[in-house]
Amino acid sequence: MRPVLVASLSLAAFCATSPAAAAILISNSAGAVQPDEKVLFTDSTGHTVLGDTNQTHSSVSFASLANVDLNAYAGGQARVAAASGPLDTLKFFLTDGGSFNSVEFALHGADSSTSTVTVTFLGSFGSTSQTFDLGGGNNWFSAKTDNGDTISAVMFDTNGLGVDDIRQIRLGGIAAAVPEVASWATMLVGFGAIGAGLRSSRRKHAVRFA
């Protein structure tokens, strides 16, 4: 299948002086996007399991959307599977709330009850979903943004029992989360309190040794 270009337009985009429309390019062809970093795992189990990228060592969370236990596997193909039965639905994202501008992964081994999957990308562009056919081997999916847009999370949901696992996850253009204005304000107040405490301490010492 050819890559699908999903464009998100605002009213301002129709003005001659406005910037180009934000876009995300989604593909189900292997190698269409080749992000820089691999996501690696240590063996673990839980409703949410963690991986780490191999260059920036960014933590990536994989959360079950069906409230089932997941298994992360380090050996062989780094992958995440359901602890019992096929993997039906899952969401992954940077644990610190950061973003990335490209992603690639494979859904391996669709169950005989499962013929399609809907993949959803969330980010600065809003959200967009695309439904694809599934087969028995590796089913590849990828996305890349442009115009400065970023991806914050990826979800998938199959139309049947699910797939064996998600594997060979790669991310590119990772950026750490930027504190919100309220967080910055709290930090500044904290720094101010620390500074006031230090000044008060100096005055006390000055009086003591005068």
C-alpha positions as CSV (number, residue, x, y, z in Angstrom):
1,M,0.0,0.0,0.0
2,R,1.3,3.5,-0.8
3,P,2.1,5.9,2.1
4,V,-0.9,7.9,3.2
5,L,-0.5,11.7,3.7
6,V,-2.8,13.0,6.3
7,A,-3.0,16.8,6.4
8,S,-4.3,18.9,9.2
9,L,-5.4,22.4,8.1
10,S,-6.4,25.4,10.2
11,L,-8.3,28.4,9.0
12,A,-5.1,30.4,9.0
13,A,-3.6,28.0,6.5
14,F,-5.8,29.5,3.8
15,C,-4.1,32.9,4.2
16,A,-1.3,33.6,1.8
17,T,1.0,34.6,4.5
18,S,0.4,31.6,6.8
19,P,2.9,28.7,7.1
20,A,2.3,25.4,5.2
21,A,-0.2,22.9,6.7
22,A,1.1,20.5,9.3
23,A,1.3,16.9,8.1
24,I,2.1,13.4,9.1
25,L,3.1,10.7,6.6
26,I,1.9,7.3,7.5
27,S,3.0,4.1,5.8
28,N,2.7,0.3,6.1
29,S,5.8,-0.4,4.1
30,A,9.0,-1.7,5.7
31,G,11.8,0.9,5.6
32,A,9.6,3.8,4.5
33,V,10.8,5.6,7.7
34,Q,14.1,4.7,9.3
35,P,14.2,6.4,12.8
36,D,17.6,6.6,14.5
37,E,17.0,4.8,17.8
38,K,16.0,1.2,18.7
39,V,13.8,0.5,21.7
40,L,15.3,-2.2,23.9
41,F,13.8,-4.1,26.9
42,T,14.7,-6.0,30.0
43,D,12.5,-8.9,30.8
44,S,9.5,-7.6,32.8
45,T,5.7,-8.0,33.3
46,G,2.9,-5.6,34.2
47,H,0.0,-3.6,32.8
48,T,2.7,-1.1,31.7
49,V,6.2,-2.2,30.8
50,L,9.2,0.0,30.0
51,G,11.8,0.1,27.3
52,D,14.8,2.4,26.7
53,T,16.2,3.8,23.5
54,N,19.7,2.8,22.6
55,Q,21.2,6.2,22.0
56,T,19.6,8.9,24.2
57,H,18.5,6.2,26.7
58,S,15.0,7.7,26.8
59,S,12.4,5.7,28.7
60,V,9.4,4.4,26.6
61,S,6.2,3.2,28.3
62,F,4.1,0.4,26.8
63,A,0.6,0.3,28.3
64,S,-2.2,-2.2,27.8
65,L,-5.5,-0.6,26.9
66,A,-7.3,-3.8,27.7
67,N,-6.1,-3.9,31.3
68,V,-4.1,-7.1,30.8
69,D,-0.6,-8.0,31.8
70,L,2.1,-7.5,29.3
71,N,5.5,-9.2,29.0
72,A,8.6,-7.4,27.7
73,Y,11.3,-9.6,26.3
74,A,15.0,-8.7,26.0
75,G,16.2,-11.8,24.2
76,G,15.9,-12.5,20.5
77,Q,13.6,-9.9,19.0
78,A,13.1,-7.1,21.5
79,R,9.3,-7.2,21.8
80,V,6.2,-6.8,23.9
81,A,3.4,-9.4,24.1
82,A,0.4,-10.1,26.1
83,A,1.2,-12.3,29.1
84,S,-1.7,-14.6,28.0
85,G,-3.1,-14.9,24.5
86,P,-2.7,-12.5,21.6
87,L,-2.1,-8.8,22.0
88,D,-5.2,-6.8,21.0
89,T,-4.6,-3.2,21.9
90,L,-1.7,-1.1,23.2
91,K,-0.4,2.5,23.6
92,F,3.3,3.5,23.7
93,F,4.8,6.9,24.5
94,L,7.8,8.6,26.1
95,T,7.6,8.1,29.9
96,D,8.6,11.7,30.6
97,G,5.9,13.1,28.4
98,G,8.3,14.0,25.6
99,S,7.8,13.7,21.9
100,F,9.4,12.3,18.7
101,N,9.1,13.0,15.0
102,S,9.4,9.5,13.5
103,V,8.4,6.0,14.5
104,E,8.5,2.5,13.0
105,F,7.3,-0.8,14.4
106,A,6.1,-4.2,13.4
107,L,3.0,-6.1,14.6
108,H,3.9,-9.8,14.3
109,G,1.7,-12.8,13.6
110,A,-1.9,-11.8,13.4
111,D,-4.3,-14.4,15.0
112,S,-6.7,-16.2,12.5
113,S,-9.5,-14.1,14.0
114,T,-7.8,-10.8,13.1
115,S,-7.7,-9.3,9.7
116,T,-7.2,-5.5,10.3
117,V,-5.7,-3.1,12.7
118,T,-6.4,0.6,13.4
119,V,-3.3,2.6,14.2
120,T,-3.7,6.0,15.8
121,F,-1.0,8.7,16.1
122,L,-1.4,11.5,18.6
123,G,0.7,14.7,18.7
124,S,0.9,18.4,18.2
125,F,-1.2,17.9,15.0
126,G,-4.1,16.4,17.1
127,S,-4.8,12.8,16.3
128,T,-5.2,10.7,13.1
129,S,-6.0,7.1,12.5
130,Q,-5.6,4.7,9.6
131,T,-6.8,1.1,9.3
132,F,-4.6,-1.5,7.6
133,D,-4.9,-5.2,6.6
134,L,-2.9,-7.7,8.7
135,G,-1.0,-10.8,7.7
136,G,0.8,-13.6,9.5
137,G,4.4,-12.3,9.5
138,N,5.7,-8.9,10.3
139,N,3.3,-6.1,9.5
140,W,5.2,-2.9,9.3
141,F,3.9,0.6,10.3
142,S,5.7,3.9,10.4
143,A,5.0,7.6,10.5
144,K,7.0,10.8,10.1
145,T,6.0,14.4,10.8
146,D,7.1,17.6,9.1
147,N,6.7,21.4,9.6
148,G,7.9,21.1,13.1
149,D,5.1,18.8,14.3
150,T,5.7,16.0,16.8
151,I,4.2,12.7,17.9
152,S,3.4,12.1,21.6
153,A,1.9,8.6,21.5
154,V,1.0,5.7,19.2
155,M,-1.9,3.3,19.7
156,F,-3.2,0.3,17.9
157,D,-6.4,-1.8,18.2
158,T,-7.1,-4.9,16.1
159,N,-10.5,-6.1,14.9
160,G,-10.0,-9.6,16.5
161,L,-8.1,-11.3,19.2
162,G,-4.9,-9.6,18.2
163,V,-1.3,-10.3,17.2
164,D,1.6,-12.2,18.8
165,D,3.5,-9.1,19.7
166,I,4.8,-5.7,18.8
167,R,8.5,-5.6,17.9
168,Q,11.4,-3.8,16.3
169,I,10.2,-0.4,17.6
170,R,12.3,2.6,16.5
171,L,11.9,6.3,17.4
172,G,13.6,9.3,15.9
173,G,13.8,13.0,16.8
174,I,13.3,12.4,20.5
175,A,12.7,15.6,22.5
176,A,12.3,15.7,26.3
177,A,9.1,17.2,27.7
178,V,9.1,21.0,28.3
179,P,7.7,22.0,31.7
180,E,4.4,23.8,31.6
181,V,4.1,27.5,32.6
182,A,2.6,26.5,36.0
183,S,5.6,24.2,36.6
184,W,8.0,26.9,35.7
185,A,6.2,29.3,38.1
186,T,6.4,26.7,40.9
187,M,10.1,26.2,40.3
188,L,10.8,30.0,40.3
189,V,8.8,30.4,43.6
190,G,10.9,27.5,45.0
191,F,14.2,29.1,43.9
192,G,13.0,32.5,45.4
193,A,12.3,30.8,48.7
194,I,15.7,29.1,48.7
195,G,17.4,32.5,47.9
196,A,15.4,34.2,50.7
197,G,16.5,31.5,53.1
198,L,20.1,31.9,52.2
199,R,20.0,35.7,52.6
200,S,18.3,35.3,56.0
201,S,21.0,32.9,57.1
202,R,23.7,35.3,56.0
203,R,22.2,38.1,58.1
204,K,22.0,35.9,61.2
205,H,25.6,35.0,60.8
206,A,26.6,38.6,60.3
207,V,24.8,39.6,63.5
208,R,26.3,36.7,65.4
209,F,29.9,37.5,64.5
210,A,29.7,41.4,64.5
